Every structure is written in structure tokens, then in C-alpha cells.
Amino acid sequence: MGSKDTVRVGSGAGTSDDRMVPALELAERGDIDYLVFECLAERTVSRENLSRSKDPEQGYAPSLHARLRMVLPTCIKKKIRIVSNMGAANPVGGARAARKEAADLGLGDVAVAVVLGDDVSNLVKHKGELRLIENGEPLESILPKMISANAYLGADVVCEALNTGAPIVLSGRVADPSLFLAPMMHEFGWAYDDLPKIAQGTAAGHLLECTASVTGGCFGWPGKKDVVDLARNGFPFADVKDDGSIVISKTPDTGGRLDVMTCTEQLIYEIHDPTAYITPDCVLDISTIALTQEASDRVRVADATARPATPTYKVNVGYADGYIGEGEVSYGGIDAVARAKWAAEIVRERLKLQGFTYDDFRVDLIGMSSLHDNIDSRPEPYEVRLRMAGRTHNRKAAHAIGFEVRALHMHGPGGAGGACEPRVRDVLAVKSVLLPKSMVNPQVVVEGRL
């Protein structure tokens, strides 16, 4: 347990490809105690499992190197502790990479506490009667294609890692808000039965987990929801007190906007039932939350409520589900749309003549019909880009789409240009099951000397 009256928890990343400079600004100017990098999307661990299968040293987030190289000198100097799920499918490998980055930067032997136990692949393989949340089918229906199965761990095991005193904590799959709640539990000794404080910390974590989304990023809309200096958008942090008081703010002297409106939009992001936002730590009710503008770029969060956590972990099961093949080409000038439509008909017929079939197929005129239907009622553009894509379990059929689209520049109709190389990508699909927490064994190991 810490000795500070107020602990400041900052958000350094909300996705694996989030911008990096704002995290450094936050570390340098935010006077923070913790810098949290949330870098896992639903399919990320599956993707990194594939990387690890090719090289056992890989499997952690590729951005780990660049992020730590940028912020580690400042964080070590200012004693800012780093918490992140960049360990992905290989947290121990990520810890070794982090320690090497620290050594290469001349920072010495930096210890890393590693959170393990989220990988439950072996458990779900042998646990009968698990049903997929999405369709009710048995897990066995996708087991032959399974790449990974990872439980969303909670703040308790991350808190345990923080208790080691290591400057860096790396995990695999941990629920997004839990990464932010853990430093609060560690500093103030909050327990799961203190639901008002757990609710407040979870709400704060949900507000912080997407970085710039709460400081004007996704919020911005020209002429309707203006955001000052969005090009220099700052990242957010939370000031937290032992009694559960929470104030959300952002890096001083940066662009962006943080107010009740931006916080409200982020608060309802990815929420199905506002009265029952299920996390590993509690079942949060955001409908009771009061947001108050305390000052410029400072919003107080109060009155969050929660029910006790469920007895199960949600488990993401990643599996291989075929391929998507795609191709693009442009048509410009007179009758551009008519030529693009004709081109699409030609490609579909050529694919059919070769005997290729697809589980799903899309034809988009980008800028005209890729997002909306009823294109015939709109003014016709003078240029259009044709995109054709199909989903299939036949890699040859997937490649044929881009091949035939690229061939249009010689094989008609006239005027095709700017064709891209044929693209084929693996489909990494995700479904979910619920696994009793009693079956999962989260644990912490330390790489390096404390």
C-alpha cells in the first residue's frame, strides 16, 4: 500500500497501433505515478500465437520495443511504473524483450513482473459442456481450428504483480479496465468487497482505456462537436483518492478536449446493458454515474455502483476461419460508375467459370456504395474505385479475386487503372465461452532482480 493521498494513473495506449508521442508527453509533463498501455484487441492474442508458433521468442506485441524505447528513460527517472498487456501470447518473452530494451538504453537491470494464467487452451480442450456465447453451439464445433483461448483476468492478479515492486508489469489477456483499477487497489489496499470503490475505479478504467477517445478523438465532428488543436491531442489520466474520489484530466498544454460530453460518449462505449457492464472485478452500473465539470479539462466521476463479480471468466477463443481475398482498381471520367459495375460483373463471371465459390462476397464502389445502399438515387461521381472481396476456405479461390481484378487493366472494360496487388489474408475469428474462475490459476513471476 502506498503513502500518497492522491495517485495519478495515466493512459499510454488504447490499441496496439495507438500513437506514441502523447504517451511520452504524458510521462514527461503529466506528473503521473502509473502509465498503463492497453494494447490487445479481440484477435491480437490469436495473431501473436501464430507468431510464437513460428518463433518461440515472439508472441508479444510488436510495438513493445518502440513504446518502451520512447518512454522508459523518463519512467525510470521519474519512478513511473508501467502496467501493460503487451505480453499478449508470450508475456515472459515480452519481459525479456523489455529488459533488453532497458539495458540497451543504459538503464541497468530493470525487473519485470509477469502475469501468467490467462492462457487456458488446455483447460477448454478438456472441459466438457462449454457453449459458445454467440450462438449456443458446443465449443467442440471450433476446437479443431482453435489457435488460442485466453481468459480475461482481473485486477487482483495485476495488483499482486505490482506488490512485487517491479517497475514494469506485463501481462497477457487482462480486461481493459482492470489494468487501470489494479494500481488503485495496490496503492490504497482496496478489496473486492468494497464495491463502491471498485465501481469507481472500474468506471475510471473504462474512461481511460481508449486514450484519445475521451480527449476529443472519436468525439470530434467539424461544425458540430469542435475540438481545439486535435492534431496535438493529449492523453488522459485519473486522479484517484483512497475514498474512491475520481477526477479525469489530460496532459497539460496539449490539444484536444476533455469535458462531460467527451466523458459521456466514452462511458457508453462498448456497453450493452448500462446497468450490467460485466468485468472480472465487478458488474458495473454506469447508469448511476454523475459527471461534473470541475475546471477546464477536469471532470469528476462520482456515484458509480456495482454488484459483485460473476464466478466465471470470459474466455476469448481464437480460431482459423478461412481466407479473405480482395482486389481494387479505379475508373475515372465519363461513365466511370457504369464501367466499374460492368467490371464487377465480368470478374464474378470469370471466377464462376473457374469453379470458385465463396461463403460471402462483396462488391463496393468506394466513395459511393461501400457504406450505404440505394446508390442509384445519388449524383454519379466522376471517379470511383472498385473493390471486390470474398471469403472462402480455399486459398486459391481467395487469391483469384485480386488476380482477376488486376487483370482488368488489359482485359476490360476500358480505362481501368491503379490496380493493387492481389491480397489474401487469414481470417482469425473469435468466439467466447465462460469458464469457472475456480479452474483458472493466475500467477506472477519476476524476470530480473528486484
Secondary structure, 3 states (H helix, E strand, C coil): CCCCCEEEEEEEECCCCCCCHHHHHHHHHCCCCEEEECCCCCCHHHHHHHHHHHCCCCCCCCCHHHHHHHHHHHHHHHCCEEEECCCCCCHHHHHHHHHHHHHHCCCCCCCEEEEECCECHHHHHHCCCCECCCCCCEHHHCHHHEEEEEECECHHHHHHHHCCCCCEEECCCECHHHHHHHHHHHHHCCCCCCHHHHHHHHHHHHHHCCHHHHHCCCCCECCCECCCCHHHECCEEEEEECCCCEEEEECCCCECCCCHHHHHHHHCCCCCCCCCEECCCEEEEHHHCEEEEEECCEEEEECCEEEECCCEEEEEEEEEEEEEEEEEEEEECCCHHHHHHHHHHHHHHHHHHCCCCCCEEEEEEECCCCCCCCHHHCCCCCEEEEEEEEEECCHHHHHHHHHHHHCHHHHCCCCCECCCCCEEEEEEEEEEEEEEHHHCCCEEEEECCC
